[in-house]
């Protein structure tokens, strides 16, 4: 039987002051692509997950009819807050969570209930065992891990605590992903690993990437795109999308479990990638036929 990979999207809730009109319009555009699910991030510096993440997952799942996943960052949440959020998700019928440690902010003191994502996963499994938990993983090692061996050991603990699926941080070198996947196999990490892909389509996005993702390997071909089209926005967009499509084709050819597309709330990106790779996903009952 031919394996058919999943296709899913990630979006982020806007600043409440900016309103929801833009993201709701973007999600309506993505609805026709029928992704397997759409995950909604949670910001560590807002602390209003019920008003942002939960509300948007509700809209995606119950208004658009697309399965939704809510992100939960452990480090700034208390057990009481998590219990309240779980109840809110339960009420709207969203039972999938992407459990993260979350980025540590220099000016904000972490809570003490959860030090790692594993602590949050274990708590949810005890508090609400009917929730399906997805975990994050890092093909090029978590920034706070001393080495990949330590990182894989912690990832194994995360899976053993109750993760059914893993989603990778973005990467641009597929060989890095294949090497990571093999190491996970050797460590008896046997859950599906979805490949996180972020198309780079503008100069500011590229600069943020270079400044904040020091641990991510940038292949020569990718660097050449950034260098050549730095001041040519249209060509950079076209080349960035083409690079992401090449990544996806190669990953699917190598039987990746699924592609998780970091859309940056841009429906054009989701549509372009979908149309270019449609035939790779079309056999799935959850993928639109038109």
N, C-alpha and C positions, 0 to 999 in steps of 0.2 A: 504494500500500500504506500502510495506517494505521500510523504509528509508535506502538509501545507502550513506554512508559518502564519503567525498572527500579525496583524498590523494595528498598532495603537498609537494614541497621541497624548502629549502632555500639554496642559495649559496652566496659566497662573491667574488667580483672581486679581483684579485691578485694585488700586488704592481706592477705598470706599469714597474718598472725596472726588475721585475722577468719574464715578458712576460706572454702571455695568453695560451701558448701551453698546459699546464697541466690542466687548468680549461676547455678548449675547449674539450680536450679528455674526461674528466670526464663527461661533459654535453652530449657528444655523447653516452657515456655508459648509461646515465640515460634516454636518449630519448626513448629507447625501452620500458621503464616502463610506458610511457604515463601518467605522473602526470597531475592533473587538472591544475596546474600552477607551475611555478618556480619563486620565488621572489629573487631579487638581492639586497643585502645590500648596504649601502652607508657609507663610513667612515667619521667621523667628522674631522679627522686630515689630509685629503688629499685635500678637497675642489675642486676636479676636477670630479664632478659627471658625467658630460657629457662624459668625456673620459673613465670613468670606468663603473659606473652603467648603464648609458644609452646605451653605446656601447654593454654591455653584454646582456641587455634586448633585444636589437635589434637582436642579434645573436640567442638568445633562441626563440624568437617569429617568426622571419622571415626566419631564416635558418633551425632551428630545428622544427618549426611548433608547438611549445608548448606555450600556453598563459603565458605571463610574467608580473611580477609586479615590479615596481621600488620603492625602499625605498627612502624617503626624510626626512632628519633630520632638524627640523625647526630652532633650536637654533643658528646655524651658517650660515643660509641662509638669504639673503635679498629678498625683494619682486621682485626686478629686476632679481636676479638670478633664482628665482622660475619661473618667467614668461618665461625666456629663456629656462629653462629645460622643462617646459610644452610644449613649441613650438617644442623642439627637440623630445620629446616623441610623440607628435601629428603627426609629420612628419613620424615617423617610425610605426605608428599605435598601439602604446602601450598606453592604456587608463586606466590603473589600477595603483594606487599608494598606498604604505603603508606609511602613514603619522605618523611621530614620533617627539617627542621633540628632542631626541638625547642625548647622554651622554655629560655632561659638563666636559670639559678638564681643569685641574687646571692652565695651562699656556697659554690658548687661551681665548681671550675676546669674549663673545657671541655678535652676532649682535642684533639689537634692534627691528627688524620688527616683530619677532615671539617669544613670551615667552614660549608658550605651543603648543602642537600638535593641540589643538583646534583652535588656531589662524591660523595655516597653513591650516587646513581643511576648515575653513570658507573662507579664501582667495582663495583657489583653486575652491571652489564651486561658488564663484563670478566670478573668472577669466576664468574658464573653466568648466562649470557645467556638461559637458558630461563625465568627468573623474569619474571613480568609485573609491571610497576611502575606504581603509581598515585601521583599527586602531589597535594599540597594547594594550594589557591589562595584568594585573598582578594578578594572583590568590593569591599570597602571599604578595600583596600590593607593590606599586611602592616604591622604596627606599627613595624617597623624600616626600612621603605622611605621615602625622602624624598618620593615622590609616586607617582601611579599609573603614569605613563609608565615610570619606573624599574622598578616592580613588574612590569609587563607584559613588559618586556625580559628580566627575570630568569626570568619564567615561561616565556617562549619558549625560553630556554636549557635549562630543566628538561625541557620537552617534547622538544626536540631531542636531549637526552641519553638519552632512552629511555622517557619516561612515555607510557603508552597511554591513560590516562584521568586526569581531574582531579576532585577533590571539593572543594567550597567550604567555607569556614568558615561557621558559622551566620549568617543574616541575617534581617531582619524586614520589609524593604522590597523587594518583588519588582522594582520599577523599577531599583533598584541592581543587581540581578542581570542584568537585561536589558541595561543599559548596559555592564556588565562583559563580558557575553557578546559584545556587538557589538564592543567594543574588542579582544577576543581574536581574533575573526574577522578584523578589519582587520590584526592582527599575524600572520596566518597560523598561528594556533594552532587546529588543526583536529581535535583529539581531543574525545571526549565530555566534557561538564562536568556532573557530578552536583551537584544543589542540596542543600546541607546544611541541614536544618530541625530546630530544637530547640523543641518545645512547652514553654512556661513554665507550670508547674502548681502552684508554691507560692511563698510570699513569700521564703524564703531563697534559692531559685534565682534569683528576680528581683533580689534585692539583690546577689548575687554577679555577676550579669550587669552590673548598673549600675556596680559597682565595678571590674570587670576588663576590660570590653570598651568602652573609651571611644571606639573608632573605629567602633562599630556604630551606624548610624542607627536611631532608634526612632520610627516614624511616630506621628502624633497619636493614631490609633485604638489603637495598642498601649499608648502611655503612659496613655491614658484607662482601659484595662483595669487596669493596675497601680495607678493612683490610686484608682479606684472600689472595687476588691475587695481592697485591701491587707490588710484585717483580716477578710476573708470567704473562708476557705480553699476551701470547696466551689465558690463562684462563680468564684473565681480559676482553679481547675482547669478548670471547664467553659469559661470564656471563653478561657483559654490554649489549650486543645485546639481550640476552634472557630476561633481565629485561625490556628493551624497548618494546619488542614484547608482554610481559605479560601486560604491561601498555596499549598498543594499543588494544589488544583483549578485555580487561576490558572496555576501553572507548567506543569501538564500540558496545559492548554488551549493554552499557547504552545509546546508541543512540546519541553519540557525532556527531556534525555537520560535523566534518572533522578532519584529522590528518595533521599537518604541521611539516614535519621532518627537523630538523636542521642537514643537512648532513655534515657540515664542509668540503664541496667540495670533499667528499669521496664517489666515486661511489659504492665501495664495501658495505658500510653501506646502501645506498639506495637499492641496489639489494637484499641484505640479508633480510632487513625488508620487501621489497615488496614480495619476494618469500615466506616468512613465513606467510604473512598475506593476500596473494593474494585473497583468497576466500571471504574475508570480503569486498573487493572493486570491485570484478569482474563484478557485475551487472551494474556498471556505464558505460555509453557509451564512456566516455573519458579514461577508463582504458584498457590497452592492453589485448587482449585475449590470448596471448602467452607469 
